[in-house]
Amino acid sequence: MSYISSLKLHNFRCYEQAALSELGSGLIVLHGPNGAGKTNVLEAVSFLAPGRGLRAAKVMEVQCREAPKPWAVAAQVQTKHENVRLGTGLDAQTEKRIIRINEQNAKSQSALADYVACVWLTPQMDRLFIDAAGQRRRFLDRLVFAFDPGHSGRTTRYENAMRQRSKLLQDDDTPDIAWLDSLESQMAETGTALAAARLEFAQRLQRACDKSAQDQPKSEFFPRAILNVSGTIEELLHNAPALEVEEMFAYQLKQSREKDARVGGAATGPHKSDLLVRYAAKDMPADQCSTGEQKALLIGLVLAHARLIAAERGAPPILLLDEVAAHLDEDRRGALYDLLIDLGGQVWLTGTEEKLFEAIESKAQFFEVHAAAITPQLQPSCLRSVS
């Protein structure tokens, strides 16, 4: 199991300086009023894993406005075999993000994946099932990336090739056909691999959802989902080998050049795919479920993903749950806490009201966050009122 034993923030968002120490491997509760800086702490933790963090922020966006020096996040991470010092921050000269592992610069963010895996749930994700397909596609890609760091590179290569093709078609009346063929070949290869990775992961996640429904006594509070990845390339992969699909995709791109020159992008491809989710017990699309059912389905998916990571890596990920308990009834809230404890990893929870966490008052570390100041509580007020 990997967990963060200490965390330091420098010039990050609202924090000029902040530190949390002697952190355990279980539940960590950050409570305080809106705007106090709770989510910023979770975002800092998410930057210790590859990617752009739970807000998908650019490196300059997290810089503390009042601070002249660049932002940095540092942590001690306890793994199965060692204690590792991880750091990330802004290089003021290049305005790019740098990664340090045990005081040595790393070549890329992907090096962080050897030490930290993060899974998160934020209030902005509550609209996942009713938002546009792009939101669900990015959600799925982030889940895939937690297992396969190469998935991010494939996504970037595909999008870059599509962008160059679109520019070539729109800006040049007589485009270089050889260069166009090369870009479309790259799109066909990486796009097919992208779609195949999504399909394969969705099948694994489905098995994890099914197993959770069978094995977890509290799983009825977070209903089983039925998953499907919908898209032209995905449909082709159900009926043909990948090499054949690449050829068909390249042919489709060639045939759609005239249309794509007018409207931009590409008429077909994995950039138009969607993650379809159904509430299994009701056989109902998630976007037609109630707000509470959608929230429960989403929590169930995130928990299943965490269990899948635990099963395949031998250790659960770090879970970042921002304001997740606020809109759950008492029974479902208690069930969630039991499932999180059973998972066995480090879980960071935030909430505006300390009483939301009464069920875990003796099972978690509590920190009060107020006006960008973090204060550890040796005994939560819900316990002090009883003693």
GILINGI-V554032 format. One line per field, one symbol per residue. ss: DSSP state (h for helix, s for strand, l for the rest). phi: phi as a letter, one per 20 degrees, with the letter a starting at -180 (. if undefined). psi: psi as a letter, one per 20 degrees, with the letter a starting at -180 (. if undefined). A space follows every 50 residues. Layout:
ss: ???
phi: ???
psi: ???
This chain:
ss: llssssssssssllssssssllllllsssssllllllhhhhhhhhhllll llllllllhhhhsllllllllsssssssllllsssssssssllllsssss sllsslllhhhhhhlllsssslhhhhhlllllhhhhhhhhhhhhhhhllh hhhhhhhhhhhhhhhhhhhhhlllllhhhhhhhhhhhhhhhhhhhhhhhh hhhhhhhhhhhhhhhlllhhhlllsssssslhhhhhhllllhhhhhhhhh hhhhhlhhhhhhhllllllhhhlssssssllllsshhhllhhhhhhhhhh hhhhhhhhhhhhhllllsssssllhhhllhhhhhhhhhhhhhhlllssss sllhhhhhhhlllsssssssllssssslllhhhhlll
phi: .dbeebbcdcldledfbbbcclfeedecddcrfgnfoffffffffffedf odnfdleffffefffeefeffbccbededgdbddedbbreeffeldedcc clmdfefbfgffffccccccbcgfefegfdffggffffffffffffecgf fffffffffffffffffffeecfcffffffffffffffffffffffffff fgfffffffffffeeefefffcffdddbddrfffffffcbfgfffgffff fffffegffffednmbfbqffdfbeeccfgfdlcggfeffgffffffffg fffffffffffednbfffdddelfffddfffffffffffffffndfcdcc afdfffdgfcgdccedcedblmcdcfdfbgffeffef
psi: ppqphqpppokociogpqpprlpajcpppoqrrqjhjghhghhgghiirq ajrijlqqhihjpphiphqqqqpqqppoahirpqoqqqapohgikrpqpp oljppqhrhhhhhihpppprprhhihjgiirrhhghghgghhgghhhnhi hghggggghgghgggggghhiohmqohghghgghggggghhghghhhggg ghgghghhgghghhhohjiiinqpqpqpopqghgghhhiqrghhhgghgh ggghhjggghhgirbqhrriijrqoppqoghilpqhiirrghhggggggg ggghgghggghhijqqrppoookhihjqrgghghgggghgghhjappppq qhphiijhikhjjrpppppplkpppqohoqhhhhih.
